[in-house]
Amino acid sequence: QVQVVESGGGLVQSGGSLRLSCVASGTISSPSTMGWHRQAPGKERELVAYITSVGIANYAESVKGRFTISGDNAKNTVYLQMNNLKPEDTAVYYCNYRNAWHNTWGQGTQVTVSS
């Protein structure tokens, strides 16, 4: 089994920054991918960014240039640095861990950006 726990959400003003963290534990193995998705009220869950265990990162167009995903394999942790936040970034952010045997989601952390 694999578990993931997110932290770092909160309330921030437009233009502000937040950093989300996600720690994976359990039967961790490589190759794997960890990523962030988000779901706003009334909308479908969407990919924000992901990073593979060899450091390849990818981003949604809406966050490119503002968000940076990074990983620490030794700590089984992935971070999402979010800068220049906009009200439309308001959502519950979910961490996902995926490898050949597991596809695990965290419980989510709320990010609210006020205008």
Disulfide bonds with the S-S distance in Angstrom:
Cys22-Cys95 1.96
